[in-house]
Amino acid sequence: MKFCSNTNNASFFASVDDISEDIWQILNCENNIYFHRDFLKSIEKNHPKILFSYIVLNDENKQPIALASVQIVDFYINGIKNDLESFLKKIEQFARKIHLFPSKKPLRLLICGNTFVSGEHGVFIKKNNDKKKVIKKLAKSISHLSNSNKSLKADAYLLKDFTNESLFITNELKEYYYHPFLVEPNMVLKIDEQWHSFDDYLAAMKTKFRVKARKAFKQSLSLRIEEVTLKNIEDQLPEMTTLYQKVANNADFNLGTFNLASYKNLKEKLGENYILKTYWLEDKIVGFISGIVSNTSLDAHFVGIDYSLNRTYAIYQRMLYDYIEIAINKKLKTLNYGRTASEIKSSVGAYPQDLTMYLRHKKTITNKILKLFLQRVQPTPFQQKFPFKKIELVNEK
């Protein structure tokens, strides 16, 4: 499918490859790894069932000032598995009865953002531009994109994931009948400047949590951890995919299934900035971690776990500590653990960061119903842990 077109305010492209070198140079966005063409192309190449599109927003002189990454996916309501599932299903059943949702079909969802990573990775805006005006242009351009090509038509539009600091800009979307809501928070650990080694991290913890960490390392002594390289990745991908699927099936909220074949391209293009390790018990892979080094942050990507062995060998707990050790060794400032498993992540020092999404259905009546049930959507509550002697390390919002 090829779709390239222009309006006064925007240009639309069906592939990263269709965007000219001049546009990349003017935008100068590739210092942000999530807007680097190598990263975008790796995701695009390995997900043929997803329709990708890229919107370049222009100023009054038709010069590029922003880039938005868009994906169109089929979203199944039963992909939400938290305590709101029964409520959402009732809404869905009602909506289908009055023909507001297509009968027995998934919701066709246009997503502006990164389907597979939590965070503000959907819209890049050049410095010294009025961001409120850019967001308004984006809302208009998304409608144009969906209405201009039959293959790109969507039932609803989702813009994700905006931090609280950005809401004074993104709340402009309400003018275009988008409704804000929250799902699970991103769990963030700030790496203290005094932590020069993992032992420094342990020394900063209260005794109870330090004992818990040492117990996890003792339980995981039998595990062998290996770097995944371009030489061995092909042999390991099938088992890694099986383990990833087990984790994905347990997630409360999934917008899509990640194709682990992307790892090969990401490792090839990003090198040491893409973290990939496997956990072995004798000759069997029982887990893996992946992550992206983005400027001064380590963003945890996907993990895979053999749940039948997890409790005995503390596989997941060990992974959480290993992410911390990697971030410390690379002298980074922040570790973004992403969504899910909030309580256990807080026990290693992470705190919740709200990320707001905006959703709008194309049909006016359905959109009004949508607003009512999005007001009921709340993140799953959890007990925040405070493992450090200095609470200020984690007590931020």
C-alpha positions as CSV (number, residue, x, y, z in Angstrom):
1,M,0.0,0.0,0.0
2,K,1.4,3.4,-1.0
3,F,0.0,6.6,0.2
4,C,1.9,9.9,-0.3
5,S,0.1,13.2,-0.5
6,N,0.2,16.8,0.6
7,T,-2.0,19.5,2.1
8,N,-1.1,23.1,2.9
9,N,-0.1,22.1,6.5
10,A,1.2,18.5,6.1
11,S,2.7,15.8,4.0
12,F,1.8,12.2,4.3
13,F,4.1,9.2,3.7
14,A,3.4,5.4,3.7
15,S,7.0,4.5,4.6
16,V,10.1,5.9,6.2
17,D,11.8,5.3,2.9
18,D,9.4,7.8,1.2
19,I,10.6,10.7,3.4
20,S,13.2,12.7,1.5
21,E,16.7,13.3,2.9
22,D,16.0,17.1,2.8
23,I,13.1,16.6,5.3
24,W,15.3,14.5,7.7
25,Q,18.0,17.2,7.6
26,I,15.5,20.1,8.2
27,L,13.8,18.3,11.1
28,N,17.1,17.2,12.6
29,C,15.2,14.7,14.7
30,E,17.5,11.7,14.6
31,N,19.3,12.5,17.8
32,N,16.1,11.1,19.4
33,I,16.5,7.4,18.8
34,Y,12.7,7.0,18.5
35,F,12.6,9.3,15.5
36,H,15.7,7.9,13.9
37,R,14.9,6.3,10.5
38,D,16.8,3.1,11.5
39,F,14.6,2.6,14.5
40,L,11.3,3.4,12.7
41,K,12.3,1.2,9.7
42,S,13.1,-1.8,11.9
43,I,9.6,-1.6,13.5
44,E,7.9,-1.0,10.1
45,K,9.8,-3.8,8.3
46,N,8.9,-6.5,10.8
47,H,5.2,-5.8,11.3
48,P,3.5,-6.3,7.9
49,K,0.0,-6.6,9.5
50,I,0.2,-3.0,10.8
51,L,-0.3,-0.1,8.4
52,F,2.3,2.6,9.0
53,S,2.1,6.2,8.1
54,Y,4.2,9.3,8.8
55,I,2.9,12.8,9.0
56,V,5.3,15.7,8.4
57,L,3.7,19.0,9.6
58,N,4.8,22.2,7.9
59,D,4.8,25.9,8.8
60,E,3.4,28.7,6.8
61,N,6.4,28.6,4.5
62,K,5.8,24.9,3.9
63,Q,9.0,24.0,5.9
64,P,8.9,20.9,8.0
65,I,8.5,21.6,11.7
66,A,7.2,18.3,13.2
67,L,7.1,14.5,12.5
68,A,4.4,12.2,13.7
69,S,4.5,8.4,13.6
70,V,1.2,6.7,13.0
71,Q,0.1,3.0,13.0
72,I,-3.3,1.5,12.2
73,V,-4.1,-1.7,14.1
74,D,-7.1,-3.9,14.9
75,F,-7.8,-3.6,18.6
76,Y,-9.7,-6.3,20.4
77,I,-11.6,-5.2,23.5
78,N,-10.8,-8.6,25.2
79,G,-7.1,-7.4,25.0
80,I,-7.9,-5.5,28.3
81,K,-7.6,-7.9,31.2
82,N,-7.9,-5.8,34.3
83,D,-10.9,-5.3,36.6
84,L,-12.6,-3.1,34.0
85,E,-12.9,-5.9,31.5
86,S,-16.5,-6.8,32.4
87,F,-17.5,-3.2,32.3
88,L,-15.9,-2.6,28.9
89,K,-17.5,-5.8,27.5
90,K,-20.9,-4.5,28.6
91,I,-20.2,-1.2,26.8
92,E,-19.0,-3.1,23.7
93,Q,-22.1,-5.3,23.7
94,F,-24.4,-2.3,24.0
95,A,-22.6,-0.4,21.3
96,R,-22.7,-3.3,18.9
97,K,-26.5,-3.8,19.5
98,I,-27.2,-0.3,18.3
99,H,-24.6,-0.7,15.5
100,L,-22.1,1.8,16.8
101,F,-19.3,-0.7,16.6
102,P,-19.0,-3.1,13.6
103,S,-20.6,-6.5,14.4
104,K,-18.1,-9.1,15.6
105,K,-15.2,-7.1,14.2
106,P,-12.2,-5.5,16.0
107,L,-12.1,-1.8,16.5
108,R,-9.8,-0.3,13.8
109,L,-7.6,2.0,15.7
110,L,-5.3,4.7,14.4
111,I,-2.5,5.3,16.9
112,C,-0.2,8.3,17.0
113,G,2.7,7.2,19.2
114,N,4.8,4.1,19.5
115,T,2.6,1.0,19.8
116,F,5.4,-1.0,21.4
117,V,7.1,1.5,23.8
118,S,5.7,3.6,26.6
119,G,6.4,7.3,26.5
120,E,6.2,10.5,24.4
121,H,7.5,8.9,21.2
122,G,4.8,9.8,18.7
123,V,5.4,13.4,17.9
124,F,8.7,15.2,17.4
125,I,8.4,19.0,17.3
126,K,11.3,21.3,16.3
127,K,12.4,23.8,18.9
128,N,11.0,27.4,18.8
129,N,7.6,26.3,17.4
130,D,4.3,26.9,19.0
131,K,3.5,23.4,20.3
132,K,-0.2,24.1,20.8
133,K,-0.6,25.1,17.2
134,V,1.4,22.0,16.1
135,I,-0.9,19.7,18.1
136,K,-4.0,21.3,16.5
137,K,-2.4,20.8,13.0
138,L,-1.8,17.2,14.0
139,A,-5.4,16.6,15.0
140,K,-6.6,18.0,11.6
141,S,-4.0,16.0,9.7
142,I,-5.0,12.7,11.4
143,S,-8.6,13.3,10.3
144,H,-7.4,14.1,6.8
145,L,-5.2,11.0,6.6
146,S,-8.0,8.6,7.7
147,N,-10.6,10.2,5.5
148,S,-8.5,10.5,2.3
149,N,-7.6,6.8,1.8
150,K,-10.0,3.9,2.1
151,S,-7.3,1.5,3.4
152,L,-6.4,3.9,6.2
153,K,-9.9,4.5,7.5
154,A,-10.1,4.0,11.2
155,D,-13.0,3.8,13.7
156,A,-11.1,5.7,16.4
157,Y,-8.0,7.8,16.9
158,L,-5.6,7.3,19.9
159,L,-2.7,9.7,20.7
160,K,-0.3,8.4,23.4
161,D,1.6,8.8,25.9
162,F,1.9,12.3,27.4
163,T,3.6,13.3,30.7
164,N,1.9,15.6,33.1
165,E,4.2,18.4,32.0
166,S,2.9,18.2,28.4
167,L,-0.8,18.3,29.3
168,F,-1.1,22.1,29.0
169,I,-0.2,21.5,25.3
170,T,-2.0,18.3,24.5
171,N,-5.3,19.3,26.2
172,E,-5.8,21.3,23.0
173,L,-7.0,18.0,21.6
174,K,-10.2,18.3,23.7
175,E,-11.2,21.0,21.2
176,Y,-11.2,18.2,18.6
177,Y,-13.4,16.0,20.8
178,Y,-10.6,13.8,22.1
179,H,-11.0,12.4,25.6
180,P,-8.1,12.0,28.0
181,F,-7.6,8.9,30.1
182,L,-5.0,6.9,32.1
183,V,-4.0,3.3,32.0
184,E,-1.1,1.7,33.9
185,P,1.7,4.2,34.7
186,N,5.2,4.1,33.5
187,M,7.5,3.0,36.3
188,V,10.6,5.2,36.5
189,L,13.8,4.8,38.6
190,K,16.2,7.7,38.9
191,I,19.8,6.7,39.0
192,D,21.5,8.5,41.8
193,E,24.8,10.3,40.9
194,Q,26.4,8.6,43.9
195,W,25.8,5.1,42.5
196,H,29.0,4.2,40.7
197,S,28.3,0.4,41.0
198,F,25.5,-1.9,41.9
199,D,26.9,-2.2,45.4
200,D,26.3,1.5,45.8
201,Y,22.7,1.0,44.8
202,L,22.3,-1.8,47.4
203,A,24.0,0.4,50.1
204,A,21.3,3.1,49.5
205,M,18.5,0.6,50.4
206,K,16.8,-0.1,53.7
207,T,17.9,-3.4,55.2
208,K,14.7,-5.2,54.4
209,F,15.0,-4.5,50.7
210,R,18.7,-5.1,50.5
211,V,18.1,-8.5,52.1
212,K,15.4,-9.2,49.5
213,A,17.8,-8.3,46.7
214,R,20.5,-10.5,48.0
215,K,18.0,-13.4,48.3
216,A,17.0,-12.9,44.6
217,F,20.7,-13.1,43.6
218,K,21.2,-16.2,45.6
219,Q,18.1,-17.9,44.1
220,S,19.3,-16.9,40.6
221,L,22.9,-18.2,41.0
222,S,22.1,-21.2,38.7
223,L,21.2,-18.8,35.8
224,R,23.7,-18.1,33.1
225,I,23.3,-14.7,31.4
226,E,24.5,-14.3,27.8
227,E,24.7,-11.3,25.5
228,V,22.6,-11.8,22.3
229,T,24.6,-10.9,19.3
230,L,24.0,-10.9,15.5
231,K,25.9,-14.2,15.4
232,N,23.6,-16.1,17.8
233,I,20.3,-14.3,17.6
234,E,18.7,-16.5,14.9
235,D,19.1,-19.6,17.0
236,Q,17.6,-18.0,20.1
237,L,14.6,-16.1,18.6
238,P,12.1,-19.0,18.5
239,E,12.4,-19.7,22.2
240,M,12.5,-16.0,23.0
241,T,9.3,-15.5,21.1
242,T,7.6,-18.3,23.1
243,L,8.6,-16.7,26.3
244,Y,7.6,-13.2,25.2
245,Q,4.1,-14.5,24.2
246,K,3.6,-15.8,27.8
247,V,4.3,-12.4,29.2
248,A,2.2,-10.6,26.6
249,N,-0.7,-12.9,27.4
250,N,-0.5,-11.9,31.0
251,A,-0.4,-8.1,30.3
252,D,-3.4,-6.0,31.4
253,F,-3.3,-3.8,28.3
254,N,-1.8,-4.6,24.9
255,L,-2.2,-2.5,21.7
256,G,-0.4,-5.1,19.6
257,T,2.0,-8.1,19.5
258,F,5.6,-7.3,18.9
259,N,7.5,-9.3,16.3
260,L,10.8,-10.3,17.9
261,A,12.4,-10.6,14.5
262,S,12.7,-6.8,14.9
263,Y,15.5,-7.5,17.4
264,K,17.9,-8.5,14.6
265,N,17.4,-5.2,12.8
266,L,17.5,-3.1,16.0
267,K,20.7,-4.8,17.2
268,E,22.2,-4.4,13.7
269,K,21.3,-0.7,13.5
270,L,21.7,0.5,17.1
271,G,24.5,-1.7,18.3
272,E,25.4,-1.2,21.9
273,N,22.4,1.1,22.3
274,Y,20.1,-1.9,22.0
275,I,20.4,-4.2,25.0
276,L,19.5,-7.8,24.6
277,K,20.4,-10.6,27.0
278,T,19.1,-14.2,27.5
279,Y,18.9,-16.1,30.8
280,W,19.8,-19.8,30.7
281,L,19.2,-22.7,33.1
282,E,21.7,-25.3,31.9
283,D,20.9,-25.6,28.1
284,K,17.5,-24.0,28.2
285,I,16.5,-20.3,27.7
286,V,14.2,-19.4,30.6
287,G,14.1,-15.6,30.1
288,F,15.4,-12.6,28.2
289,I,15.5,-8.8,28.6
290,S,15.7,-6.1,26.0
291,G,16.1,-2.3,26.2
292,I,17.0,0.9,24.4
293,V,19.6,3.4,25.5
294,S,18.1,6.8,24.6
295,N,20.3,9.7,25.5
296,T,20.6,9.6,29.3
297,S,17.9,6.9,29.8
298,L,17.6,3.2,29.6
299,D,14.1,2.2,28.4
300,A,13.2,-1.4,29.2
301,H,11.6,-2.9,26.1
302,F,10.1,-6.4,26.2
303,V,11.0,-9.3,28.5
304,G,10.2,-13.0,28.3
305,I,9.9,-15.4,31.3
306,D,9.3,-19.1,31.9
307,Y,6.7,-18.6,34.7
308,S,7.0,-22.2,35.8
309,L,10.6,-21.5,37.0
310,N,10.2,-17.9,37.9
311,R,9.5,-18.3,41.6
312,T,12.2,-20.9,42.2
313,Y,14.9,-18.9,40.4
314,A,13.7,-15.4,40.9
315,I,14.0,-14.7,37.2
316,Y,12.0,-11.6,37.0
317,Q,13.4,-10.1,40.1
318,R,16.9,-10.7,38.8
319,M,16.0,-9.0,35.5
320,L,14.8,-5.9,37.3
321,Y,18.2,-5.6,39.2
322,D,20.1,-6.3,36.0
323,Y,18.5,-3.4,34.3
324,I,19.6,-1.2,37.2
325,E,23.2,-2.5,36.9
326,I,23.3,-1.8,33.2
327,A,22.0,1.8,33.7
328,I,24.6,2.4,36.4
329,N,27.4,1.0,34.4
330,K,26.4,3.1,31.4
331,K,26.3,6.2,33.7
332,L,22.7,7.0,32.7
333,K,20.3,9.1,34.7
334,T,16.9,7.4,34.3
335,L,15.6,3.8,34.0
336,N,12.1,3.6,32.5
337,Y,10.7,0.2,33.3
338,G,7.5,0.7,31.4
339,R,4.0,-0.4,32.3
340,T,2.8,-3.5,34.2
341,A,4.0,-5.1,37.5
342,S,4.0,-1.7,39.2
343,E,4.3,-2.9,42.8
344,I,7.3,-5.2,42.3
345,K,9.0,-2.4,40.2
346,S,8.4,0.0,43.1
347,S,10.1,-2.4,45.4
348,V,13.4,-1.9,43.5
349,G,13.0,1.9,43.7
350,A,10.8,2.9,40.7
351,Y,7.9,5.4,41.1
352,P,4.8,5.8,38.9
353,Q,4.8,8.4,36.1
354,D,1.4,9.1,34.7
355,L,1.1,8.9,30.9
356,T,-2.1,10.4,29.5
357,M,-3.7,9.0,26.3
358,Y,-6.3,10.8,24.2
359,L,-9.0,8.8,22.4
360,R,-11.7,9.9,19.9
361,H,-14.3,7.9,18.0
362,K,-15.2,9.1,14.5
363,K,-18.9,8.8,15.1
364,T,-20.4,11.6,17.3
365,I,-22.8,9.5,19.3
366,T,-20.2,6.7,19.9
367,N,-17.7,9.4,21.0
368,K,-20.1,10.7,23.6
369,I,-20.5,7.1,25.0
370,L,-16.8,6.7,24.9
371,K,-16.3,9.7,27.1
372,L,-18.6,8.2,29.7
373,F,-16.8,5.0,30.0
374,L,-13.3,6.5,29.7
375,Q,-14.1,8.5,32.8
376,R,-14.4,5.1,34.6
377,V,-11.0,3.8,33.4
378,Q,-8.4,4.0,36.2
379,P,-5.0,2.4,36.6
380,T,-4.9,-0.7,38.7
381,P,-4.1,0.5,42.3
382,F,-0.9,-0.9,43.9
383,Q,1.0,-0.4,47.1
384,Q,4.0,1.9,46.5
385,K,7.1,0.6,48.2
386,F,9.9,2.9,49.5
387,P,13.1,0.9,49.5
388,F,15.6,3.7,49.9
389,K,16.9,5.3,53.1
390,K,16.4,8.6,51.3
391,I,12.7,8.7,50.3
392,E,13.1,11.6,47.9
393,L,14.8,9.3,45.4
394,V,11.5,7.8,44.6
395,N,8.8,10.1,46.0
396,E,8.2,12.1,42.8
397,K,5.2,12.1,40.5
